[in-house]
Amino acid sequence: MRVVFDTSILVAAARSNRGASHALVKSIPHSKFTLALSVALYTEWQSVLTRPEHLPPGQTPQSALQFLRYLAGQCHLQEIFFLWRPVLKDPNDDMVLELAVAAGCSHIVTHNIKDFRDAASFGVIATPPNTFLHSL
């Protein structure tokens, strides 16, 4: 199955190595799911995860970018040929939903479930990382 990790999952994984977000990120590549990624989402990942407040202790923006390059190499790169904006409240969330629909994803894994309530109308389930991890 294909899924999308919202940026909030990577931020949580960087901040703590004890949660479900970290366990999911650490499990990649995984035999039961493949991450879908678009150029727009990758650009957001880079922008957010290289901010000083999101870097783990002792890490640099360069090490974050190196990890993101590895992660991107494990993803299904999806081109998006259609836009349905605006659907969600946040335009950055719209790009995540558009990726999920274009790539045929079953889930958007996110800490911001309420922001993706309308994803269900596109056949995509917004789920928190602990619920997704337990479903595997």
C-alpha positions in Angstrom: 0.0 0.0 0.0 1.1 3.6 -0.6 0.9 6.2 2.1 2.0 9.8 2.6 3.8 11.1 5.6 2.8 14.6 6.5 5.8 16.8 7.5 4.6 16.6 11.1 5.6 12.9 11.2 9.2 13.7 10.3 9.4 16.6 12.7 8.1 14.4 15.6 10.6 11.6 14.6 13.5 14.2 14.7 12.4 15.4 18.1 12.1 12.1 19.8 13.3 8.6 19.2 10.6 7.0 21.4 7.4 7.7 19.6 5.4 6.0 16.8 6.6 8.6 14.3 10.3 7.7 14.9 9.4 3.9 14.7 7.7 4.4 11.4 10.5 6.5 9.8 13.1 4.1 11.1 11.2 1.2 9.6 11.7 2.5 6.0 11.9 0.7 3.7 9.0 -1.4 5.0 7.5 -4.4 3.3 3.9 -3.4 4.0 3.9 0.2 2.7 5.7 2.6 0.4 5.9 6.3 0.9 4.6 8.5 -1.9 6.5 11.8 -2.4 6.1 14.8 -4.7 8.5 17.5 -5.5 6.4 20.0 -3.5 6.3 17.8 -0.4 10.0 17.1 -0.6 10.7 20.9 -0.8 8.6 21.4 2.4 10.4 18.6 4.2 13.7 20.2 3.4 12.5 23.7 4.5 11.0 22.5 7.8 13.6 19.9 8.8 16.6 22.1 8.4 15.3 24.7 10.8 17.4 24.9 13.9 14.4 24.2 16.2 13.8 20.8 14.4 17.4 19.6 14.2 18.2 16.8 16.8 21.1 17.7 19.1 24.5 17.5 17.3 22.9 17.5 13.8 23.4 20.1 11.1 21.2 21.2 8.2 23.5 19.2 6.0 23.0 16.0 7.9 19.2 16.5 7.8 19.4 17.0 4.0 21.5 13.9 3.7 18.8 11.9 5.6 16.1 13.4 3.4 17.9 12.4 0.3 18.1 8.8 1.6 14.4 8.9 2.5 13.4 10.3 -0.9 15.3 7.4 -2.5 13.0 5.0 -0.7 9.8 6.8 -1.9 7.6 6.5 -4.9 8.0 9.8 -6.7 4.6 10.9 -7.9 3.9 13.6 -10.5 0.7 15.5 -10.0 -1.3 16.6 -13.0 -4.3 18.1 -11.3 -5.1 20.4 -8.4 -8.3 20.6 -6.3 -7.5 23.7 -4.4 -8.8 24.8 -2.1 -10.2 21.7 -0.3 -8.6 21.9 3.1 -8.0 24.9 5.3 -4.2 25.0 4.8 -2.8 25.2 1.3 0.2 23.1 2.4 -2.3 20.4 3.4 -4.0 20.5 0.0 -0.7 19.6 -1.6 -0.4 16.5 0.7 -4.0 15.5 -0.2 -3.4 16.0 -3.9 -0.3 13.8 -3.7 -2.2 11.1 -1.8 -5.0 11.0 -4.4 -2.6 11.1 -7.4 -0.5 8.3 -6.0 -3.5 6.1 -5.0 -2.6 6.3 -1.3 -4.8 4.7 1.3 -3.6 6.8 4.2 -2.1 10.2 5.1 -0.1 9.6 8.3 -0.2 12.9 10.3 -0.4 14.4 13.7 -2.9 16.9 12.4 -6.0 14.7 11.9 -8.5 17.5 12.1 -6.8 19.3 9.3 -7.4 16.4 6.9 -11.1 15.6 7.8 -12.2 16.2 4.2 -9.6 13.7 2.8 -12.2 10.9 3.4 -14.3 12.3 0.6 -11.4 11.4 -1.7 -11.1 7.9 -0.3 -8.0 8.7 1.8 -7.8 8.0 5.5 -6.0 10.5 7.7 -4.5 8.6 10.6 -2.1 9.3 13.5 1.2 7.5 13.5 0.5 5.2 16.4 -2.8 3.9 14.8 -1.0 3.4 11.5 1.9 1.6 13.2 -0.4 -0.7 15.1 -2.3 -1.5 11.9 0.9 -2.9 10.3 
